[in-house]
Amino acid sequence: MRSTRRETSPPLQRIRKRRGADGGIYEARTRDIVVRVAPVYLPEESAPEEGLYLWSYTVEIENHGAETVHLVARRWAITDALNRCNEVEGSGVVGEQPELKAREAFRYVSSCPLPTSSGAMRGSYQMMTEGGDVFDAEIPEFSLHLPGAARRYN
């Protein structure tokens, strides 16, 4: 996975489904944290003949609670079309450990290469409140499929 840019807010417009877009928008809520993901296939950066399919995904993390939280770490499970799973763990996201005050949001864009033409990603963010309470905020499972392709669920 590689990251390309970061945006913070307020204000932050929610990810919206584009007309004619093949990809979906995936959302999960854990406690007062909403995580929304929108994946997009990048054909211009992919090389299918070499077994490289690249997806970009935008993630929005919203704090709907009253307490400030910090995103401390991330954990991803990336599964390809052959049901091979790669687990990725690390500190923060895009080189940061963002703080989200009440009603604030954080957005970043990253990418994921796969050796197959379809797959899925899911995971969690480890969050810490100012009071020291640690919890995992779910990242919803989202599909990585070529636009217009028949869906193969992993």
Secondary structure, DSSP 8 states (H G I E B T S, - for coil): -EEEEEEE-SS-------TT-----EEEEETTEEEEEEEEE-GGG-BGGGTBEEEEEEEEEEE-SSS-EEEEEEEEEEEETT--EEEEEEESBTTB--EE-TT-EEEEEEEEEESSSEEEEEEEEEEEETT--EEEEEEEEEEEE-TT------
